[in-house]
Amino acid sequence: MSKTLEYYFDFGSPAAYLASTQLNALAADTGATVLWRPMLLGGVFVATGNHSPASVPAKGNYIFRDFARFAKRYGVPLKIN
């Protein structure tokens, strides 16, 4: 049986970008095929009544530090615009 990883992403999200940098290694380690599924995360937020963590001051401050730690750990370039 083949393994499939469906990756839903919106590259407006720094988290989606960072996660995507690890997909090739994950697929190689597991023998899975990655299916890239673009989506509009903002639409999900609207449909669910949710908000981006960056729009909540305490979460926003933390999440950007967390993104920087991830980028450093995995040697991934990250520049937030």
ABEGO torsion letter per residue (X at the ends): XBBBBBBBBBAABAAAAAAAAAAAAAAAAAGBBBBBBBBBAAAAAAAAGBBBAAABAAAAAAAAAAAAAAAAAAGBBBBBX
